[in-house]
Amino acid sequence: LALRYDRLDYTFSNYLPPSKLTGPADTSNNFAHLTPKIGLTYDFGRDKGVYANYSIGFAPPDITDLYTGFSVPNLNPSTFYNYELGGWLSIGNKAYTEFALYELDGTNEIISVQQSNGTSLKKNAGKTQHKGIEASIHYAPFADLVIRLGGTYAQHKYINFTDGNTNVSNNMEANAPPYIINSQITYKPNYLKRFLISLEWQSMAAYYTDPENKHTYNGFNTLNARMSYKYKQLEVWANCINFTNKIYATSVTYNYGKNAYTIGALRTFNVGVGYNFIKTKKS
């Protein structure tokens, strides 16, 4: 059982004449909330266990939400009601997994709404819902090979929200991919101690870029390769990020009647050398 009290006070002083370029006039804001939490954990032993909890989250507006524009928006703090069930399981010495099922019901969630002139405005959404599963699996079929898979599959939804004059209730939230996956295969050969090479896969699902759910981005898949070797106090490494040279966007938003892309890095190599001047004692 837990009980938490938060209070946040802002005092904004503007020493320039208020304008669209210099920000709003002097103002003060304060936010406070009392949040409870109740949880239960049961450990079965031998790396097996389950847990369940219910909690309430409190997220007040931050400085950029309030004081970026010409006037201070009338924003309420966001409140989230979280239900979670999870556990962990070890299967011998070869496999280990953790998982969590959750539902997050939001009230007054602060979101960024694109205006017709291309600017964005922070606004409270009436109600939102986020639910899904997060999981990670580590599997070592051999002593020198480790496979890791982690990711989340979720649904992010407006329950009650009007974007301008458009009611987008029951639409999917903008810029919220339903799944994100990160996995890696690492090889550490027994015949070459302190050497490793790994291949990493990152994947993001297609998602809507506007609250009206009329425009989408198809998501992406990228591959990264990493290698390192340690010899006594010397370490060398080399990485190749996005080695297939995939053209993709890390994020996409809908502005001025079209998608705007934040482009991810193309094929990138980096190498490094390190030397530790402190000798480590052998156990």
Backbone torsions as a table, in degrees:
resi	resn	phi	psi	omega
1	LEU	NA	141.5	179.3
2	ALA	-149.5	150.6	176.7
3	LEU	-138.7	130.3	-175.1
4	ARG	-131.9	139.9	176.5
5	TYR	-119.9	129.6	177.5
6	ASP	-120.2	140.6	170.3
7	ARG	-141.4	130.8	-178.7
8	LEU	-129.5	125.3	-179.9
9	ASP	-117.0	131.0	175.0
10	TYR	-112.6	136.7	168.4
11	THR	-127.3	109.9	-176.5
12	PHE	-102.8	120.1	178.6
13	SER	-116.3	120.8	-179.5
14	ASN	-108.3	115.2	-178.0
15	TYR	-88.7	3.2	176.3
16	LEU	-111.0	157.6	175.4
17	PRO	-61.5	128.5	-178.7
18	PRO	-57.7	133.0	177.4
19	SER	-161.2	179.4	179.7
20	LYS	-65.1	-23.4	-179.1
21	LEU	-95.9	-28.0	-174.0
22	THR	-104.5	-5.0	175.8
23	GLY	97.1	-179.0	-174.0
24	PRO	-78.9	174.2	176.9
25	ALA	-74.7	169.8	179.0
26	ASP	-55.7	138.0	-179.6
27	THR	-158.2	163.7	176.8
28	SER	-133.1	144.2	177.2
29	ASN	-140.0	146.6	174.5
30	ASN	-142.7	148.5	-177.2
31	PHE	-139.0	143.0	-179.6
32	ALA	-148.9	150.9	-179.3
33	HIS	-161.6	145.1	175.1
34	LEU	-109.6	120.4	-173.1
35	THR	-122.9	125.9	176.9
36	PRO	-96.8	165.4	175.1
37	LYS	-151.0	138.4	175.0
38	ILE	-134.7	132.9	-176.4
39	GLY	-147.0	159.8	179.4
40	LEU	-140.2	131.0	176.8
41	THR	-126.3	134.1	176.6
42	TYR	-126.9	121.4	-179.7
43	ASP	-100.6	114.5	179.6
44	PHE	-79.0	-9.1	-175.3
45	GLY	85.9	166.2	179.8
46	ARG	55.4	41.7	176.4
47	ASP	59.8	45.0	175.5
48	LYS	-137.2	135.8	179.2
49	GLY	-171.9	165.8	177.7
50	VAL	-136.9	160.5	175.5
51	TYR	-149.9	157.7	175.5
52	ALA	-145.8	143.5	176.4
53	ASN	-154.5	157.1	173.9
54	TYR	-128.6	131.5	-178.2
55	SER	-148.5	162.7	176.4
56	ILE	-119.8	129.3	179.6
57	GLY	-105.1	147.4	-177.7
58	PHE	-128.0	122.4	-177.9
59	ALA	-131.6	99.2	178.4
60	PRO	-74.4	161.8	174.8
61	PRO	-60.7	144.3	177.2
62	ASP	-94.6	-177.7	-173.3
63	ILE	-61.6	-43.7	-178.3
64	THR	-70.1	-28.6	175.4
65	ASP	-63.4	-35.9	-170.8
66	LEU	-95.1	-41.8	-164.0
67	TYR	-117.2	21.4	-179.5
68	THR	-84.1	-39.3	-174.9
69	GLY	-88.6	-167.1	-178.4
70	PHE	-73.1	-33.5	179.6
71	SER	-126.9	158.6	-179.3
72	VAL	-86.7	118.7	-179.4
73	PRO	-68.4	153.0	178.5
74	ASN	-86.7	86.7	-176.6
75	LEU	-108.0	135.4	172.8
76	ASN	-94.1	153.4	175.3
77	PRO	-65.8	149.7	177.7
78	SER	-85.4	140.8	177.0
79	THR	-125.0	133.0	-177.9
80	PHE	-125.2	134.7	177.3
81	TYR	-108.0	113.7	-169.3
82	ASN	-111.3	127.7	174.6
83	TYR	-117.7	128.5	-173.5
84	GLU	-141.6	139.3	176.1
85	LEU	-136.0	128.8	-177.1
86	GLY	-153.7	-176.1	179.8
87	GLY	-176.3	179.0	178.3
88	TRP	-143.4	151.4	-174.4
89	LEU	-151.9	131.0	175.4
90	SER	-113.2	131.8	179.2
91	ILE	-113.1	96.6	-177.4
92	GLY	61.4	-145.7	177.9
93	ASN	-101.0	6.8	-172.8
94	LYS	-105.4	-26.3	-173.6
95	ALA	-138.5	144.4	177.5
96	TYR	-147.0	136.3	-178.9
97	THR	-138.7	148.9	172.2
98	GLU	-130.2	145.0	-179.6
99	PHE	-148.4	158.8	177.6
100	ALA	-152.0	129.3	171.1
101	LEU	-103.4	136.5	-175.9
102	TYR	-147.3	156.9	169.3
103	GLU	-138.1	128.4	-176.9
104	LEU	-122.9	108.6	179.7
105	ASP	-99.0	117.0	-174.8
106	GLY	-103.3	144.7	172.8
107	THR	-124.5	129.8	-179.2
108	ASN	61.6	34.3	176.1
109	GLU	-59.9	134.1	-178.2
110	ILE	-86.6	119.1	-179.7
111	ILE	-127.5	161.4	179.6
112	SER	-97.4	122.0	-177.6
113	VAL	-109.3	125.1	178.8
114	GLN	-76.9	132.0	178.2
115	GLN	-92.2	167.2	-178.1
116	SER	-64.0	-24.6	179.5
117	ASN	-88.3	6.0	177.1
118	GLY	94.1	-13.0	177.8
119	THR	-79.4	165.7	178.9
120	SER	-115.0	149.4	-179.2
121	LEU	-131.7	130.7	177.2
122	LYS	-79.2	136.4	-174.3
123	LYS	-149.0	149.7	174.6
124	ASN	-82.6	127.0	170.0
125	ALA	-84.0	140.4	-177.6
126	GLY	-57.8	-61.0	178.2
127	LYS	-143.8	142.3	175.7
128	THR	-134.1	163.6	178.4
129	GLN	-141.1	134.0	177.7
130	HIS	-129.0	123.4	179.0
131	LYS	-146.4	146.5	-178.4
132	GLY	173.2	-160.4	-178.8
133	ILE	-136.5	139.9	172.5
134	GLU	-120.4	138.3	-177.5
135	ALA	-152.0	153.1	173.2
136	SER	-141.5	142.0	-179.1
137	ILE	-132.0	131.1	172.9
138	HIS	-116.3	125.7	-177.0
139	TYR	-135.0	128.0	-179.9
140	ALA	-121.3	87.6	-179.5
141	PRO	-64.7	-27.9	176.4
142	PHE	-133.7	163.8	-176.6
143	ALA	-63.6	-29.1	-176.2
144	ASP	-104.8	11.4	-179.4
145	LEU	-132.6	125.9	179.9
146	VAL	-126.2	131.4	178.1
147	ILE	-116.0	127.4	179.0
148	ARG	-123.7	131.8	178.0
149	LEU	-133.0	125.3	179.2
150	GLY	-141.7	150.5	179.3
151	GLY	177.2	179.8	178.5
152	THR	-139.1	141.1	173.8
153	TYR	-124.9	121.0	-171.8
154	ALA	-148.3	163.1	175.1
155	GLN	-121.5	122.7	-179.7
156	HIS	-114.6	118.0	-166.3
157	LYS	-136.1	140.7	168.7
158	TYR	-80.8	122.8	176.3
159	ILE	-90.5	-41.7	179.4
160	ASN	-147.4	102.1	-177.4
161	PHE	-158.9	137.7	175.4
162	THR	-117.5	118.4	179.4
163	ASP	-93.5	98.9	-174.3
164	GLY	68.2	-117.9	177.4
165	ASN	-102.1	7.8	-176.2
166	THR	-108.6	124.2	177.1
167	ASN	-82.2	113.7	-178.0
168	VAL	-110.4	21.5	176.9
169	SER	-56.6	139.3	-178.6
170	ASN	73.7	4.3	171.2
171	ASN	-82.5	161.3	173.5
172	MET	-74.6	146.6	177.9
173	GLU	-66.6	145.5	176.9
174	ALA	-71.8	148.4	175.8
175	ASN	58.8	37.4	-179.8
176	ALA	-131.2	88.0	-179.5
177	PRO	-63.7	140.5	-179.0
178	PRO	-68.4	-27.9	175.1
179	TYR	-141.3	148.5	173.3
180	ILE	-134.4	129.6	-175.7
181	ILE	-128.0	139.1	172.5
182	ASN	-136.1	123.2	-179.3
183	SER	-136.9	158.9	-175.2
184	GLN	-152.7	139.4	171.9
185	ILE	-115.0	123.8	-177.1
186	THR	-121.0	131.7	-179.4
187	TYR	-117.4	121.7	177.5
188	LYS	-122.4	92.0	-174.3
189	PRO	-65.2	137.9	178.7
190	ASN	-66.7	-28.8	-177.1
191	TYR	-79.7	-8.5	178.4
192	LEU	-136.2	86.9	-175.3
193	LYS	-62.1	144.8	174.8
194	ARG	67.7	18.5	173.1
195	PHE	-111.4	140.2	174.6
196	LEU	-146.1	150.7	174.9
197	ILE	-139.0	138.4	-175.7
198	SER	-140.9	154.6	175.8
199	LEU	-124.0	126.5	-176.4
200	GLU	-116.8	136.3	178.5
201	TRP	-118.2	127.3	176.3
202	GLN	-119.6	134.7	-176.4
203	SER	-139.5	138.5	175.6
204	MET	-132.3	134.5	-176.4
205	ALA	-75.9	165.4	173.8
206	ALA	-65.2	148.2	179.9
207	TYR	-149.9	161.8	176.6
208	TYR	-77.7	143.7	179.8
209	THR	-105.1	-1.3	178.3
210	ASP	-140.4	150.7	-178.7
211	PRO	-61.9	-25.7	179.3
212	GLU	-74.6	-8.1	179.1
213	ASN	60.6	38.1	177.9
214	LYS	-101.3	-17.1	-176.6
215	HIS	-129.9	145.6	-174.7
216	THR	-135.1	164.8	167.8
217	TYR	-124.5	138.6	-170.4
218	ASN	-79.3	-1.2	-178.4
219	GLY	78.4	-169.5	-177.1
220	PHE	-159.4	164.8	170.9
221	ASN	-133.9	130.3	177.2
222	THR	-132.7	156.5	179.2
223	LEU	-124.9	136.3	176.5
224	ASN	-124.2	145.9	178.1
225	ALA	-123.2	139.1	-178.2
226	ARG	-136.3	147.1	179.4
227	MET	-148.5	140.6	176.5
228	SER	-150.5	156.4	178.7
229	TYR	-148.7	134.2	178.4
230	LYS	-116.1	132.4	175.4
231	TYR	-132.9	109.1	-175.0
232	LYS	54.7	-114.2	-177.6
233	GLN	-98.1	3.7	-178.0
234	LEU	-103.1	138.7	176.7
235	GLU	-135.1	134.2	174.9
236	VAL	-126.4	148.2	178.8
237	TRP	-149.4	159.1	177.7
238	ALA	-147.9	135.5	179.3
239	ASN	-128.2	146.9	172.1
240	CYS	-127.9	109.2	-179.0
241	ILE	-91.5	130.4	-179.3
242	ASN	56.5	56.1	-172.3
243	PHE	-71.6	-12.2	173.2
244	THR	-85.1	-0.5	179.1
245	ASN	59.6	40.8	-179.5
246	LYS	-70.1	134.3	173.4
247	ILE	-89.5	118.3	-176.5
248	TYR	-152.1	171.4	179.5
249	ALA	-120.2	134.5	177.1
250	THR	-73.9	-28.8	175.1
251	SER	-153.7	151.1	-178.8
252	VAL	-137.7	128.8	176.4
253	THR	-125.2	159.2	-178.1
254	TYR	-100.2	113.7	-178.1
255	ASN	-135.2	144.5	174.6
256	TYR	50.7	38.2	176.4
257	GLY	77.6	14.0	178.2
258	LYS	-156.9	163.7	178.8
259	ASN	-72.0	138.6	175.1
260	ALA	-113.9	128.4	-169.9
261	TYR	-109.1	134.6	167.9
262	THR	-99.5	106.5	-168.8
263	ILE	-75.7	136.0	174.5
264	GLY	-78.8	161.5	-178.3
265	ALA	-67.0	139.3	172.5
266	LEU	-77.2	-172.1	-175.8
267	ARG	-51.3	122.7	-175.7
268	THR	-131.3	128.3	177.2
269	PHE	-108.5	141.2	168.7
270	ASN	-145.4	141.5	179.9
271	VAL	-128.3	154.4	-178.5
272	GLY	-151.7	157.5	177.9
273	VAL	-133.9	133.4	178.1
274	GLY	-131.3	149.9	178.7
275	TYR	-137.3	127.2	179.7
276	ASN	-98.6	115.4	-176.8
277	PHE	-79.6	-8.8	177.7
278	ILE	-99.6	117.8	-179.7
279	LYS	-75.0	136.5	177.4
280	THR	-93.3	136.6	-179.6
281	LYS	-77.6	139.5	177.5
282	LYS	-77.1	137.3	-179.1
283	SER	-80.2	NA	NA
